[in-house]
């Protein structure tokens, strides 16, 4: 894990994620009490697709307990009117 500053707070971001994606804007697309959504692109790739990354802030145990069920459901979601989950980083 490495520390990166996002907005006004410093959060720990998974090293695999930061090796694969970079934010394309200086500020998040949206943010709330539990984290922020960032527009990102793949690093070292010809893929010009813009992806959305959700980065959580707060106590890891609380975040995991709150969002683990959502992440598991989102990972299996396959509907034409919903975004697709490509990968979940971290331990929960």
ChimeraX attribute file (.defattr): number of C-alpha atoms within 10 A of each C-alpha:
attribute: neighborCount
match mode: 1-to-1
recipient: residues
	/A:1	11
	/A:2	10
	/A:3	11
	/A:4	13
	/A:5	10
	/A:6	18
	/A:7	12
	/A:8	6
	/A:9	9
	/A:10	11
	/A:11	17
	/A:12	16
	/A:13	19
	/A:14	16
	/A:15	13
	/A:16	12
	/A:17	16
	/A:18	15
	/A:19	11
	/A:20	13
	/A:21	17
	/A:22	16
	/A:23	18
	/A:24	14
	/A:25	10
	/A:26	10
	/A:27	14
	/A:28	20
	/A:29	14
	/A:30	11
	/A:31	15
	/A:32	9
	/A:33	8
	/A:34	14
	/A:35	17
	/A:36	18
	/A:37	16
	/A:38	23
	/A:39	19
	/A:40	19
	/A:41	20
	/A:42	19
	/A:43	13
	/A:44	9
	/A:45	10
	/A:46	8
	/A:47	9
	/A:48	8
	/A:49	10
	/A:50	13
	/A:51	18
	/A:52	17
	/A:53	21
	/A:54	16
	/A:55	18
	/A:56	20
	/A:57	19
	/A:58	14
	/A:59	9
	/A:60	13
	/A:61	9
	/A:62	11
	/A:63	15
	/A:64	17
	/A:65	11
	/A:66	12
	/A:67	14
	/A:68	14
	/A:69	12
	/A:70	11
	/A:71	16
	/A:72	13
	/A:73	11
	/A:74	16
	/A:75	14
	/A:76	11
	/A:77	13
	/A:78	11
	/A:79	8
	/A:80	7
	/A:81	6
	/A:82	9
	/A:83	12
	/A:84	15
	/A:85	17
	/A:86	9
	/A:87	10
	/A:88	14
	/A:89	11
	/A:90	12
	/A:91	8
	/A:92	14
